[in-house]
Amino acid sequence: MSDVFHLTLAGNRDVVAKTGTRVATEGRMLQSMARTGVQVPTVLGRVGNALFLEALPETGARATGWQSLGNTLNRLHGARGD
């Protein structure tokens, strides 16, 4: 498990920092997912056991949420690895 922190940098840029022993794997996984075209946070960098990610805006529940999730999972499961 990772600890997760919401940070506001100079210039009011919001980022998410995650710390843990598996952040390198998570960063590679997110980059692979992004190559399929699904929306995932951009990996901004990693230093040691800290992974820095784009902070995505929060959204509320939408009527189309389950359909969107299904479409995303379908796209991910149809993707071929590098």
Residue, then its C-alpha position, 0 to 999 in steps of 0.5 A: m500500500s502507498d501513502v498518498f498526499h495532495l500537494t500544491l506547488a508554487g504557481n498553484r499547481d496541484v500534484v499527487a505524491k505517492t510513497g511506497t515500495r511499488v511506486a516504480t511499478e505503478g508508474r510504468m503501469l500508468q504509462s502503459m495504460a495511457r498509451t491505450g488512450v484511456q484517461v489516467p494521471t500523467v506520471l510527472g516523475r519518480v524520486g526513490n520511493a516517491l511517485f509524482l502524478e498529475a492531480l485530476p479534477e474530482t468529479g461527482a457521480r454521473a448517470t453515464g459513469w458505469q458505461s464509461l467505466g465499462n468502455t475503459l475496461n474494454r479498451l484496456h483489456g483489448a490492448r496489446g503489450d509493448 
